[in-house]
Amino acid sequence: MSGDLEVRKGERIPRRPLPDYNEASSFREAIQRDGIIGTLLGDSNQYGPLSMLFVLLGVATVTGVLIKLISTFL
């Protein structure tokens, strides 16, 4: 185990330190300040889950279009 993990009294599972977190006033500010990757994967602000939903929507749309195109030509 890493040395930075903390085991609290009465707990058996060590806790890792919390990541850096800064609140943003809007989704646009969060993307401008922390970047897409920082917001999406780094959970650097409160809009991480929202950005993941947008990425999921985009990936699902592209996948659906590709499946439809492939089924049309076969």
CHARMM internal coordinates of N, CA and C (Angstrom, degrees):
IC EDIT
DIST 1 N 1 CA 1.4359
DIST 1 CA 1 C 1.5197
ANGL 1 N 1 CA 1 C 110.21
DIST 1 C 2 N 1.2909
ANGL 1 CA 1 C 2 N 114.51
DIHE 1 N 1 CA 1 C 2 N 155.20
DIST 2 N 2 CA 1.4560
ANGL 1 C 2 N 2 CA 120.70
DIHE 1 CA 1 C 2 N 2 CA 179.54
DIST 2 CA 2 C 1.5272
ANGL 2 N 2 CA 2 C 110.35
DIHE 1 C 2 N 2 CA 2 C -75.86
DIST 2 C 3 N 1.3204
ANGL 2 CA 2 C 3 N 116.30
DIHE 2 N 2 CA 2 C 3 N 153.83
DIST 3 N 3 CA 1.4502
ANGL 2 C 3 N 3 CA 120.91
DIHE 2 CA 2 C 3 N 3 CA -178.56
DIST 3 CA 3 C 1.5129
ANGL 3 N 3 CA 3 C 113.92
DIHE 2 C 3 N 3 CA 3 C -73.84
DIST 3 C 4 N 1.3362
ANGL 3 CA 3 C 4 N 118.73
DIHE 3 N 3 CA 3 C 4 N -16.09
DIST 4 N 4 CA 1.4638
ANGL 3 C 4 N 4 CA 120.32
DIHE 3 CA 3 C 4 N 4 CA -176.95
DIST 4 CA 4 C 1.5227
ANGL 4 N 4 CA 4 C 113.15
DIHE 3 C 4 N 4 CA 4 C -90.31
DIST 4 C 5 N 1.3241
ANGL 4 CA 4 C 5 N 118.42
DIHE 4 N 4 CA 4 C 5 N 3.06
DIST 5 N 5 CA 1.4556
ANGL 4 C 5 N 5 CA 121.21
DIHE 4 CA 4 C 5 N 5 CA 176.93
DIST 5 CA 5 C 1.5203
ANGL 5 N 5 CA 5 C 109.52
DIHE 4 C 5 N 5 CA 5 C -82.67
DIST 5 C 6 N 1.3285
ANGL 5 CA 5 C 6 N 115.72
DIHE 5 N 5 CA 5 C 6 N 139.19
DIST 6 N 6 CA 1.4538
ANGL 5 C 6 N 6 CA 121.36
DIHE 5 CA 5 C 6 N 6 CA -175.57
DIST 6 CA 6 C 1.5188
ANGL 6 N 6 CA 6 C 110.12
DIHE 5 C 6 N 6 CA 6 C -113.57
DIST 6 C 7 N 1.3249
ANGL 6 CA 6 C 7 N 117.02
DIHE 6 N 6 CA 6 C 7 N 128.22
DIST 7 N 7 CA 1.4592
ANGL 6 C 7 N 7 CA 121.79
DIHE 6 CA 6 C 7 N 7 CA 175.53
DIST 7 CA 7 C 1.5221
ANGL 7 N 7 CA 7 C 107.11
DIHE 6 C 7 N 7 CA 7 C -105.17
DIST 7 C 8 N 1.3284
ANGL 7 CA 7 C 8 N 116.54
DIHE 7 N 7 CA 7 C 8 N 116.22
DIST 8 N 8 CA 1.4612
ANGL 7 C 8 N 8 CA 121.39
DIHE 7 CA 7 C 8 N 8 CA -179.69
DIST 8 CA 8 C 1.5211
ANGL 8 N 8 CA 8 C 110.42
DIHE 7 C 8 N 8 CA 8 C -84.83
DIST 8 C 9 N 1.3199
ANGL 8 CA 8 C 9 N 115.60
DIHE 8 N 8 CA 8 C 9 N 158.47
DIST 9 N 9 CA 1.4578
ANGL 8 C 9 N 9 CA 121.47
DIHE 8 CA 8 C 9 N 9 CA -179.03
DIST 9 CA 9 C 1.5263
ANGL 9 N 9 CA 9 C 109.58
DIHE 8 C 9 N 9 CA 9 C -60.62
DIST 9 C 10 N 1.3137
ANGL 9 CA 9 C 10 N 116.49
DIHE 9 N 9 CA 9 C 10 N 130.60
DIST 10 N 10 CA 1.4511
ANGL 9 C 10 N 10 CA 121.95
DIHE 9 CA 9 C 10 N 10 CA 179.05
DIST 10 CA 10 C 1.5203
ANGL 10 N 10 CA 10 C 114.31
DIHE 9 C 10 N 10 CA 10 C 85.59
DIST 10 C 11 N 1.3304
ANGL 10 CA 10 C 11 N 118.32
DIHE 10 N 10 CA 10 C 11 N -2.46
DIST 11 N 11 CA 1.4628
ANGL 10 C 11 N 11 CA 121.99
DIHE 10 CA 10 C 11 N 11 CA 179.58
DIST 11 CA 11 C 1.5238
ANGL 11 N 11 CA 11 C 109.53
DIHE 10 C 11 N 11 CA 11 C -114.28
DIST 11 C 12 N 1.3104
ANGL 11 CA 11 C 12 N 115.70
DIHE 11 N 11 CA 11 C 12 N 147.06
DIST 12 N 12 CA 1.4618
ANGL 11 C 12 N 12 CA 120.32
DIHE 11 CA 11 C 12 N 12 CA -179.66
DIST 12 CA 12 C 1.5211
ANGL 12 N 12 CA 12 C 112.47
DIHE 11 C 12 N 12 CA 12 C -104.26
DIST 12 C 13 N 1.3227
ANGL 12 CA 12 C 13 N 116.42
DIHE 12 N 12 CA 12 C 13 N -21.32
DIST 13 N 13 CA 1.4650
ANGL 12 C 13 N 13 CA 120.69
DIHE 12 CA 12 C 13 N 13 CA -177.41
DIST 13 CA 13 C 1.5248
ANGL 13 N 13 CA 13 C 108.40
DIHE 12 C 13 N 13 CA 13 C -96.98
DIST 13 C 14 N 1.3273
ANGL 13 CA 13 C 14 N 117.58
DIHE 13 N 13 CA 13 C 14 N 123.95
DIST 14 N 14 CA 1.4654
ANGL 13 C 14 N 14 CA 118.93
DIHE 13 CA 13 C 14 N 14 CA -179.97
DIST 14 CA 14 C 1.5229
ANGL 14 N 14 CA 14 C 112.04
DIHE 13 C 14 N 14 CA 14 C -70.09
DIST 14 C 15 N 1.3235
ANGL 14 CA 14 C 15 N 116.08
DIHE 14 N 14 CA 14 C 15 N 149.25
DIST 15 N 15 CA 1.4609
ANGL 14 C 15 N 15 CA 121.79
DIHE 14 CA 14 C 15 N 15 CA 178.53
DIST 15 CA 15 C 1.5103
ANGL 15 N 15 CA 15 C 109.26
DIHE 14 C 15 N 15 CA 15 C -103.32
DIST 15 C 16 N 1.3169
ANGL 15 CA 15 C 16 N 115.80
DIHE 15 N 15 CA 15 C 16 N 140.76
DIST 16 N 16 CA 1.4661
ANGL 15 C 16 N 16 CA 119.01
DIHE 15 CA 15 C 16 N 16 CA 174.71
DIST 16 CA 16 C 1.5225
ANGL 16 N 16 CA 16 C 108.18
DIHE 15 C 16 N 16 CA 16 C -90.83
DIST 16 C 17 N 1.3172
ANGL 16 CA 16 C 17 N 117.17
DIHE 16 N 16 CA 16 C 17 N 156.45
DIST 17 N 17 CA 1.4638
ANGL 16 C 17 N 17 CA 119.01
DIHE 16 CA 16 C 17 N 17 CA 179.20
DIST 17 CA 17 C 1.5232
ANGL 17 N 17 CA 17 C 111.56
DIHE 16 C 17 N 17 CA 17 C -65.42
DIST 17 C 18 N 1.3306
ANGL 17 CA 17 C 18 N 115.62
DIHE 17 N 17 CA 17 C 18 N 150.22
DIST 18 N 18 CA 1.4608
ANGL 17 C 18 N 18 CA 120.61
DIHE 17 CA 17 C 18 N 18 CA -179.75
DIST 18 CA 18 C 1.5240
ANGL 18 N 18 CA 18 C 110.36
DIHE 17 C 18 N 18 CA 18 C -69.03
DIST 18 C 19 N 1.3381
ANGL 18 CA 18 C 19 N 117.67
DIHE 18 N 18 CA 18 C 19 N 143.82
DIST 19 N 19 CA 1.4705
ANGL 18 C 19 N 19 CA 119.84
DIHE 18 CA 18 C 19 N 19 CA 177.57
DIST 19 CA 19 C 1.5358
ANGL 19 N 19 CA 19 C 110.22
DIHE 18 C 19 N 19 CA 19 C -73.22
DIST 19 C 20 N 1.3369
ANGL 19 CA 19 C 20 N 115.55
DIHE 19 N 19 CA 19 C 20 N 164.33
DIST 20 N 20 CA 1.4633
ANGL 19 C 20 N 20 CA 119.93
DIHE 19 CA 19 C 20 N 20 CA 174.89
DIST 20 CA 20 C 1.5233
ANGL 20 N 20 CA 20 C 108.92
DIHE 19 C 20 N 20 CA 20 C -63.15
DIST 20 C 21 N 1.3214
ANGL 20 CA 20 C 21 N 115.62
DIHE 20 N 20 CA 20 C 21 N 134.28
DIST 21 N 21 CA 1.4624
ANGL 20 C 21 N 21 CA 120.82
DIHE 20 CA 20 C 21 N 21 CA -175.96
DIST 21 CA 21 C 1.5194
ANGL 21 N 21 CA 21 C 108.79
DIHE 20 C 21 N 21 CA 21 C -139.57
DIST 21 C 22 N 1.3240
ANGL 21 CA 21 C 22 N 116.78
DIHE 21 N 21 CA 21 C 22 N 124.41
DIST 22 N 22 CA 1.4584
ANGL 21 C 22 N 22 CA 122.16
DIHE 21 CA 21 C 22 N 22 CA 177.25
DIST 22 CA 22 C 1.5155
ANGL 22 N 22 CA 22 C 108.61
DIHE 21 C 22 N 22 CA 22 C -130.70
DIST 22 C 23 N 1.3249
ANGL 22 CA 22 C 23 N 116.99
DIHE 22 N 22 CA 22 C 23 N 125.22
DIST 23 N 23 CA 1.4570
ANGL 22 C 23 N 23 CA 120.12
DIHE 22 CA 22 C 23 N 23 CA 179.94
DIST 23 CA 23 C 1.5182
ANGL 23 N 23 CA 23 C 110.70
DIHE 22 C 23 N 23 CA 23 C -70.46
DIST 23 C 24 N 1.3153
ANGL 23 CA 23 C 24 N 115.43
DIHE 23 N 23 CA 23 C 24 N 146.57
DIST 24 N 24 CA 1.4651
ANGL 23 C 24 N 24 CA 122.22
DIHE 23 CA 23 C 24 N 24 CA 177.00
DIST 24 CA 24 C 1.5208
ANGL 24 N 24 CA 24 C 107.77
DIHE 23 C 24 N 24 CA 24 C -118.54
DIST 24 C 25 N 1.3310
ANGL 24 CA 24 C 25 N 116.19
DIHE 24 N 24 CA 24 C 25 N 151.42
DIST 25 N 25 CA 1.4607
ANGL 24 C 25 N 25 CA 119.27
DIHE 24 CA 24 C 25 N 25 CA -177.30
DIST 25 CA 25 C 1.5222
ANGL 25 N 25 CA 25 C 112.37
DIHE 24 C 25 N 25 CA 25 C -80.77
DIST 25 C 26 N 1.3394
ANGL 25 CA 25 C 26 N 117.61
DIHE 25 N 25 CA 25 C 26 N -22.30
DIST 26 N 26 CA 1.4608
ANGL 25 C 26 N 26 CA 120.64
DIHE 25 CA 25 C 26 N 26 CA 178.57
DIST 26 CA 26 C 1.5210
ANGL 26 N 26 CA 26 C 109.56
DIHE 25 C 26 N 26 CA 26 C -151.11
DIST 26 C 27 N 1.3163
ANGL 26 CA 26 C 27 N 115.46
DIHE 26 N 26 CA 26 C 27 N 165.27
DIST 27 N 27 CA 1.4634
ANGL 26 C 27 N 27 CA 120.81
DIHE 26 CA 26 C 27 N 27 CA 178.79
DIST 27 CA 27 C 1.5251
ANGL 27 N 27 CA 27 C 110.32
DIHE 26 C 27 N 27 CA 27 C -63.05
DIST 27 C 28 N 1.3234
ANGL 27 CA 27 C 28 N 116.15
DIHE 27 N 27 CA 27 C 28 N -39.63
DIST 28 N 28 CA 1.4697
ANGL 27 C 28 N 28 CA 120.81
DIHE 27 CA 27 C 28 N 28 CA 179.46
DIST 28 CA 28 C 1.5347
ANGL 28 N 28 CA 28 C 110.65
DIHE 27 C 28 N 28 CA 28 C -62.45
DIST 28 C 29 N 1.3182
ANGL 28 CA 28 C 29 N 117.18
DIHE 28 N 28 CA 28 C 29 N -43.91
DIST 29 N 29 CA 1.4589
ANGL 28 C 29 N 29 CA 120.08
DIHE 28 CA 28 C 29 N 29 CA 178.85
DIST 29 CA 29 C 1.5272
ANGL 29 N 29 CA 29 C 110.94
DIHE 28 C 29 N 29 CA 29 C -64.44
DIST 29 C 30 N 1.3304
ANGL 29 CA 29 C 30 N 116.33
DIHE 29 N 29 CA 29 C 30 N -37.92
DIST 30 N 30 CA 1.4561
ANGL 29 C 30 N 30 CA 120.07
DIHE 29 CA 29 C 30 N 30 CA 179.60
DIST 30 CA 30 C 1.5265
ANGL 30 N 30 CA 30 C 111.07
DIHE 29 C 30 N 30 CA 30 C -62.12
DIST 30 C 31 N 1.3327
ANGL 30 CA 30 C 31 N 117.07
DIHE 30 N 30 CA 30 C 31 N -42.92
DIST 31 N 31 CA 1.4600
ANGL 30 C 31 N 31 CA 121.13
DIHE 30 CA 30 C 31 N 31 CA 179.67
DIST 31 CA 31 C 1.5280
ANGL 31 N 31 CA 31 C 110.04
DIHE 30 C 31 N 31 CA 31 C -68.39
DIST 31 C 32 N 1.3253
ANGL 31 CA 31 C 32 N 117.96
DIHE 31 N 31 CA 31 C 32 N -42.05
DIST 32 N 32 CA 1.4622
ANGL 31 C 32 N 32 CA 120.90
DIHE 31 CA 31 C 32 N 32 CA -179.45
DIST 32 CA 32 C 1.5222
ANGL 32 N 32 CA 32 C 111.31
DIHE 31 C 32 N 32 CA 32 C -66.04
DIST 32 C 33 N 1.3092
ANGL 32 CA 32 C 33 N 117.48
DIHE 32 N 32 CA 32 C 33 N -41.75
DIST 33 N 33 CA 1.4581
ANGL 32 C 33 N 33 CA 120.96
DIHE 32 CA 32 C 33 N 33 CA -175.29
DIST 33 CA 33 C 1.5260
ANGL 33 N 33 CA 33 C 112.60
DIHE 32 C 33 N 33 CA 33 C -78.19
DIST 33 C 34 N 1.3336
ANGL 33 CA 33 C 34 N 116.93
DIHE 33 N 33 CA 33 C 34 N -47.57
DIST 34 N 34 CA 1.4620
ANGL 33 C 34 N 34 CA 120.91
DIHE 33 CA 33 C 34 N 34 CA -173.08
DIST 34 CA 34 C 1.5201
ANGL 34 N 34 CA 34 C 113.78
DIHE 33 C 34 N 34 CA 34 C -101.43
DIST 34 C 35 N 1.3209
ANGL 34 CA 34 C 35 N 117.93
DIHE 34 N 34 CA 34 C 35 N -10.18
DIST 35 N 35 CA 1.4559
ANGL 34 C 35 N 35 CA 121.01
DIHE 34 CA 34 C 35 N 35 CA -178.24
DIST 35 CA 35 C 1.5107
ANGL 35 N 35 CA 35 C 111.47
DIHE 34 C 35 N 35 CA 35 C 81.40
DIST 35 C 36 N 1.3108
ANGL 35 CA 35 C 36 N 114.99
DIHE 35 N 35 CA 35 C 36 N 165.75
DIST 36 N 36 CA 1.4711
ANGL 35 C 36 N 36 CA 119.58
DIHE 35 CA 35 C 36 N 36 CA -178.27
DIST 36 CA 36 C 1.5206
ANGL 36 N 36 CA 36 C 110.82
DIHE 35 C 36 N 36 CA 36 C -67.68
DIST 36 C 37 N 1.3220
ANGL 36 CA 36 C 37 N 117.04
DIHE 36 N 36 CA 36 C 37 N -45.73
DIST 37 N 37 CA 1.4665
ANGL 36 C 37 N 37 CA 120.52
DIHE 36 CA 36 C 37 N 37 CA -178.00
DIST 37 CA 37 C 1.5278
ANGL 37 N 37 CA 37 C 110.85
DIHE 36 C 37 N 37 CA 37 C -66.91
DIST 37 C 38 N 1.3305
ANGL 37 CA 37 C 38 N 117.18
DIHE 37 N 37 CA 37 C 38 N -40.99
DIST 38 N 38 CA 1.4694
ANGL 37 C 38 N 38 CA 119.74
DIHE 37 CA 37 C 38 N 38 CA 178.73
DIST 38 CA 38 C 1.5102
ANGL 38 N 38 CA 38 C 112.48
DIHE 37 C 38 N 38 CA 38 C -62.77
DIST 38 C 39 N 1.3253
ANGL 38 CA 38 C 39 N 116.23
DIHE 38 N 38 CA 38 C 39 N -39.90
DIST 39 N 39 CA 1.4612
ANGL 38 C 39 N 39 CA 120.31
DIHE 38 CA 38 C 39 N 39 CA 179.24
DIST 39 CA 39 C 1.5244
ANGL 39 N 39 CA 39 C 110.66
DIHE 38 C 39 N 39 CA 39 C -74.28
DIST 39 C 40 N 1.3109
ANGL 39 CA 39 C 40 N 116.09
DIHE 39 N 39 CA 39 C 40 N -42.67
DIST 40 N 40 CA 1.4629
ANGL 39 C 40 N 40 CA 121.49
DIHE 39 CA 39 C 40 N 40 CA -174.76
DIST 40 CA 40 C 1.5225
ANGL 40 N 40 CA 40 C 112.43
DIHE 39 C 40 N 40 CA 40 C -72.40
DIST 40 C 41 N 1.3022
ANGL 40 CA 40 C 41 N 116.75
DIHE 40 N 40 CA 40 C 41 N -53.18
DIST 41 N 41 CA 1.4613
ANGL 40 C 41 N 41 CA 120.49
DIHE 40 CA 40 C 41 N 41 CA -173.22
DIST 41 CA 41 C 1.5176
ANGL 41 N 41 CA 41 C 114.13
DIHE 40 C 41 N 41 CA 41 C -102.01
DIST 41 C 42 N 1.3377
ANGL 41 CA 41 C 42 N 116.82
DIHE 41 N 41 CA 41 C 42 N -28.77
DIST 42 N 42 CA 1.4492
ANGL 41 C 42 N 42 CA 119.88
DIHE 41 CA 41 C 42 N 42 CA -175.00
DIST 42 CA 42 C 1.5084
ANGL 42 N 42 CA 42 C 114.72
DIHE 41 C 42 N 42 CA 42 C -85.90
DIST 42 C 43 N 1.3359
ANGL 42 CA 42 C 43 N 118.01
DIHE 42 N 42 CA 42 C 43 N -10.96
DIST 43 N 43 CA 1.4696
ANGL 42 C 43 N 43 CA 122.10
DIHE 42 CA 42 C 43 N 43 CA -176.09
DIST 43 CA 43 C 1.5212
ANGL 43 N 43 CA 43 C 110.53
DIHE 42 C 43 N 43 CA 43 C 48.48
DIST 43 C 44 N 1.3273
ANGL 43 CA 43 C 44 N 116.29
DIHE 43 N 43 CA 43 C 44 N 48.53
DIST 44 N 44 CA 1.4539
ANGL 43 C 44 N 44 CA 120.71
DIHE 43 CA 43 C 44 N 44 CA -177.86
DIST 44 CA 44 C 1.5266
ANGL 44 N 44 CA 44 C 112.40
DIHE 43 C 44 N 44 CA 44 C -83.30
DIST 44 C 45 N 1.3341
ANGL 44 CA 44 C 45 N 117.13
DIHE 44 N 44 CA 44 C 45 N -6.71
DIST 45 N 45 CA 1.4660
ANGL 44 C 45 N 45 CA 121.05
DIHE 44 CA 44 C 45 N 45 CA 177.18
DIST 45 CA 45 C 1.5292
ANGL 45 N 45 CA 45 C 108.67
DIHE 44 C 45 N 45 CA 45 C -153.92
DIST 45 C 46 N 1.3356
ANGL 45 CA 45 C 46 N 115.99
DIHE 45 N 45 CA 45 C 46 N -177.87
DIST 46 N 46 CA 1.4663
ANGL 45 C 46 N 46 CA 120.27
DIHE 45 CA 45 C 46 N 46 CA -173.75
DIST 46 CA 46 C 1.5293
ANGL 46 N 46 CA 46 C 113.68
DIHE 45 C 46 N 46 CA 46 C -77.03
DIST 46 C 47 N 1.3192
ANGL 46 CA 46 C 47 N 118.56
DIHE 46 N 46 CA 46 C 47 N -3.69
DIST 47 N 47 CA 1.4593
ANGL 46 C 47 N 47 CA 121.14
DIHE 46 CA 46 C 47 N 47 CA -177.34
DIST 47 CA 47 C 1.5278
ANGL 47 N 47 CA 47 C 113.48
DIHE 46 C 47 N 47 CA 47 C -96.64
DIST 47 C 48 N 1.3155
ANGL 47 CA 47 C 48 N 118.99
DIHE 47 N 47 CA 47 C 48 N 11.47
DIST 48 N 48 CA 1.4620
ANGL 47 C 48 N 48 CA 122.35
DIHE 47 CA 47 C 48 N 48 CA 178.08
DIST 48 CA 48 C 1.5269
ANGL 48 N 48 CA 48 C 113.10
DIHE 47 C 48 N 48 CA 48 C -58.58
DIST 48 C 49 N 1.3412
ANGL 48 CA 48 C 49 N 118.41
DIHE 48 N 48 CA 48 C 49 N -50.67
DIST 49 N 49 CA 1.4725
ANGL 48 C 49 N 49 CA 119.15
DIHE 48 CA 48 C 49 N 49 CA 179.39
DIST 49 CA 49 C 1.5316
ANGL 49 N 49 CA 49 C 113.09
DIHE 48 C 49 N 49 CA 49 C -63.68
DIST 49 C 50 N 1.3287
ANGL 49 CA 49 C 50 N 117.60
DIHE 49 N 49 CA 49 C 50 N -36.36
DIST 50 N 50 CA 1.4658
ANGL 49 C 50 N 50 CA 120.43
DIHE 49 CA 49 C 50 N 50 CA 178.72
DIST 50 CA 50 C 1.5273
ANGL 50 N 50 CA 50 C 110.91
DIHE 49 C 50 N 50 CA 50 C -65.36
DIST 50 C 51 N 1.3313
ANGL 50 CA 50 C 51 N 116.41
DIHE 50 N 50 CA 50 C 51 N -42.32
DIST 51 N 51 CA 1.4569
ANGL 50 C 51 N 51 CA 118.78
DIHE 50 CA 50 C 51 N 51 CA 179.46
DIST 51 CA 51 C 1.5291
ANGL 51 N 51 CA 51 C 110.80
DIHE 50 C 51 N 51 CA 51 C -66.75
DIST 51 C 52 N 1.3326
ANGL 51 CA 51 C 52 N 117.59
DIHE 51 N 51 CA 51 C 52 N -34.25
DIST 52 N 52 CA 1.4679
ANGL 51 C 52 N 52 CA 120.13
DIHE 51 CA 51 C 52 N 52 CA 176.07
DIST 52 CA 52 C 1.5259
ANGL 52 N 52 CA 52 C 111.00
DIHE 51 C 52 N 52 CA 52 C -63.80
DIST 52 C 53 N 1.3198
ANGL 52 CA 52 C 53 N 117.85
DIHE 52 N 52 CA 52 C 53 N -37.36
DIST 53 N 53 CA 1.4619
ANGL 52 C 53 N 53 CA 120.54
DIHE 52 CA 52 C 53 N 53 CA 177.32
DIST 53 CA 53 C 1.5251
ANGL 53 N 53 CA 53 C 111.18
DIHE 52 C 53 N 53 CA 53 C -64.77
DIST 53 C 54 N 1.3335
ANGL 53 CA 53 C 54 N 117.21
DIHE 53 N 53 CA 53 C 54 N -40.33
DIST 54 N 54 CA 1.4684
ANGL 53 C 54 N 54 CA 120.09
DIHE 53 CA 53 C 54 N 54 CA 177.43
DIST 54 CA 54 C 1.5239
ANGL 54 N 54 CA 54 C 111.25
DIHE 53 C 54 N 54 CA 54 C -63.91
DIST 54 C 55 N 1.3313
ANGL 54 CA 54 C 55 N 117.40
DIHE 54 N 54 CA 54 C 55 N -41.05
DIST 55 N 55 CA 1.4652
ANGL 54 C 55 N 55 CA 120.42
DIHE 54 CA 54 C 55 N 55 CA 178.02
DIST 55 CA 55 C 1.5242
ANGL 55 N 55 CA 55 C 109.89
DIHE 54 C 55 N 55 CA 55 C -65.45
DIST 55 C 56 N 1.3169
ANGL 55 CA 55 C 56 N 117.52
DIHE 55 N 55 CA 55 C 56 N -41.42
DIST 56 N 56 CA 1.4636
ANGL 55 C 56 N 56 CA 120.92
DIHE 55 CA 55 C 56 N 56 CA 177.86
DIST 56 CA 56 C 1.5194
ANGL 56 N 56 CA 56 C 111.17
DIHE 55 C 56 N 56 CA 56 C -61.35
DIST 56 C 57 N 1.3212
ANGL 56 CA 56 C 57 N 116.60
DIHE 56 N 56 CA 56 C 57 N -42.42
DIST 57 N 57 CA 1.4606
ANGL 56 C 57 N 57 CA 120.99
DIHE 56 CA 56 C 57 N 57 CA 177.52
DIST 57 CA 57 C 1.5238
ANGL 57 N 57 CA 57 C 111.06
DIHE 56 C 57 N 57 CA 57 C -61.43
DIST 57 C 58 N 1.3243
ANGL 57 CA 57 C 58 N 117.39
DIHE 57 N 57 CA 57 C 58 N -43.88
DIST 58 N 58 CA 1.4628
ANGL 57 C 58 N 58 CA 121.41
DIHE 57 CA 57 C 58 N 58 CA 179.12
DIST 58 CA 58 C 1.5199
ANGL 58 N 58 CA 58 C 112.58
DIHE 57 C 58 N 58 CA 58 C -64.90
DIST 58 C 59 N 1.3190
ANGL 58 CA 58 C 59 N 116.76
DIHE 58 N 58 CA 58 C 59 N -45.22
DIST 59 N 59 CA 1.4661
ANGL 58 C 59 N 59 CA 120.36
DIHE 58 CA 58 C 59 N 59 CA 179.88
DIST 59 CA 59 C 1.5247
ANGL 59 N 59 CA 59 C 110.75
DIHE 58 C 59 N 59 CA 59 C -65.58
DIST 59 C 60 N 1.3235
ANGL 59 CA 59 C 60 N 117.56
DIHE 59 N 59 CA 59 C 60 N -40.56
DIST 60 N 60 CA 1.4630
ANGL 59 C 60 N 60 CA 120.64
DIHE 59 CA 59 C 60 N 60 CA 178.92
DIST 60 CA 60 C 1.5285
ANGL 60 N 60 CA 60 C 111.03
DIHE 59 C 60 N 60 CA 60 C -65.07
DIST 60 C 61 N 1.3279
ANGL 60 CA 60 C 61 N 117.05
DIHE 60 N 60 CA 60 C 61 N -38.94
DIST 61 N 61 CA 1.4656
ANGL 60 C 61 N 61 CA 120.64
DIHE 60 CA 60 C 61 N 61 CA 178.40
DIST 61 CA 61 C 1.5179
ANGL 61 N 61 CA 61 C 111.37
DIHE 60 C 61 N 61 CA 61 C -65.07
DIST 61 C 62 N 1.3192
ANGL 61 CA 61 C 62 N 116.70
DIHE 61 N 61 CA 61 C 62 N -46.86
DIST 62 N 62 CA 1.4691
ANGL 61 C 62 N 62 CA 120.27
DIHE 61 CA 61 C 62 N 62 CA 178.95
DIST 62 CA 62 C 1.5280
ANGL 62 N 62 CA 62 C 110.41
DIHE 61 C 62 N 62 CA 62 C -62.52
DIST 62 C 63 N 1.3094
ANGL 62 CA 62 C 63 N 117.49
DIHE 62 N 62 CA 62 C 63 N -42.69
DIST 63 N 63 CA 1.4644
ANGL 62 C 63 N 63 CA 120.84
DIHE 62 CA 62 C 63 N 63 CA 178.98
DIST 63 CA 63 C 1.5204
ANGL 63 N 63 CA 63 C 110.91
DIHE 62 C 63 N 63 CA 63 C -62.89
DIST 63 C 64 N 1.3232
ANGL 63 CA 63 C 64 N 117.47
DIHE 63 N 63 CA 63 C 64 N -43.29
DIST 64 N 64 CA 1.4706
ANGL 63 C 64 N 64 CA 120.95
DIHE 63 CA 63 C 64 N 64 CA 178.67
DIST 64 CA 64 C 1.5156
ANGL 64 N 64 CA 64 C 112.24
DIHE 63 C 64 N 64 CA 64 C -62.81
DIST 64 C 65 N 1.3301
ANGL 64 CA 64 C 65 N 116.72
DIHE 64 N 64 CA 64 C 65 N -42.10
DIST 65 N 65 CA 1.4666
ANGL 64 C 65 N 65 CA 120.36
DIHE 64 CA 64 C 65 N 65 CA 178.44
DIST 65 CA 65 C 1.5296
ANGL 65 N 65 CA 65 C 110.63
DIHE 64 C 65 N 65 CA 65 C -64.02
DIST 65 C 66 N 1.3226
ANGL 65 CA 65 C 66 N 117.32
DIHE 65 N 65 CA 65 C 66 N -43.48
DIST 66 N 66 CA 1.4704
ANGL 65 C 66 N 66 CA 120.14
DIHE 65 CA 65 C 66 N 66 CA 179.04
DIST 66 CA 66 C 1.5251
ANGL 66 N 66 CA 66 C 111.66
DIHE 65 C 66 N 66 CA 66 C -63.19
DIST 66 C 67 N 1.3141
ANGL 66 CA 66 C 67 N 117.27
DIHE 66 N 66 CA 66 C 67 N -42.16
DIST 67 N 67 CA 1.4655
ANGL 66 C 67 N 67 CA 120.21
DIHE 66 CA 66 C 67 N 67 CA 178.43
DIST 67 CA 67 C 1.5200
ANGL 67 N 67 CA 67 C 110.49
DIHE 66 C 67 N 67 CA 67 C -63.88
DIST 67 C 68 N 1.3050
ANGL 67 CA 67 C 68 N 117.38
DIHE 67 N 67 CA 67 C 68 N -41.46
DIST 68 N 68 CA 1.4751
ANGL 67 C 68 N 68 CA 121.45
DIHE 67 CA 67 C 68 N 68 CA 179.01
DIST 68 CA 68 C 1.5260
ANGL 68 N 68 CA 68 C 110.73
DIHE 67 C 68 N 68 CA 68 C -64.43
DIST 68 C 69 N 1.3394
ANGL 68 CA 68 C 69 N 117.57
DIHE 68 N 68 CA 68 C 69 N -43.04
DIST 69 N 69 CA 1.4610
ANGL 68 C 69 N 69 CA 120.64
DIHE 68 CA 68 C 69 N 69 CA 178.32
DIST 69 CA 69 C 1.5322
ANGL 69 N 69 CA 69 C 111.85
DIHE 68 C 69 N 69 CA 69 C -63.90
DIST 69 C 70 N 1.2928
ANGL 69 CA 69 C 70 N 116.09
DIHE 69 N 69 CA 69 C 70 N -42.40
DIST 70 N 70 CA 1.4752
ANGL 69 C 70 N 70 CA 119.52
DIHE 69 CA 69 C 70 N 70 CA 179.54
DIST 70 CA 70 C 1.5214
ANGL 70 N 70 CA 70 C 110.61
DIHE 69 C 70 N 70 CA 70 C -65.42
DIST 70 C 71 N 1.3274
ANGL 70 CA 70 C 71 N 117.97
DIHE 70 N 70 CA 70 C 71 N -41.79
DIST 71 N 71 CA 1.4685
ANGL 70 C 71 N 71 CA 120.10
DIHE 70 CA 70 C 71 N 71 CA -179.49
DIST 71 CA 71 C 1.5316
ANGL 71 N 71 CA 71 C 111.87
DIHE 70 C 71 N 71 CA 71 C -69.81
DIST 71 C 72 N 1.3305
ANGL 71 CA 71 C 72 N 117.13
DIHE 71 N 71 CA 71 C 72 N -27.00
DIST 72 N 72 CA 1.4689
ANGL 71 C 72 N 72 CA 120.38
DIHE 71 CA 71 C 72 N 72 CA 178.72
DIST 72 CA 72 C 1.5139
ANGL 72 N 72 CA 72 C 111.02
DIHE 71 C 72 N 72 CA 72 C -71.13
DIST 72 C 73 N 1.3181
ANGL 72 CA 72 C 73 N 117.43
DIHE 72 N 72 CA 72 C 73 N -38.60
DIST 73 N 73 CA 1.4580
ANGL 72 C 73 N 73 CA 120.93
DIHE 72 CA 72 C 73 N 73 CA -176.91
DIST 73 CA 73 C 1.5104
ANGL 73 N 73 CA 73 C 113.95
DIHE 72 C 73 N 73 CA 73 C -86.44
DIST 73 C 74 N 1.3070
ANGL 73 CA 73 C 74 N 119.10
DIHE 73 N 73 CA 73 C 74 N -7.80
DIST 74 N 74 CA 1.4741
ANGL 73 C 74 N 74 CA 120.36
DIHE 73 CA 73 C 74 N 74 CA 179.44
DIST 74 CA 74 C 1.4766
ANGL 74 N 74 CA 74 C 112.85
DIHE 73 C 74 N 74 CA 74 C -103.46
END
COOR INIT
IC SEED 1 N 1 CA 1 C
IC BUILD
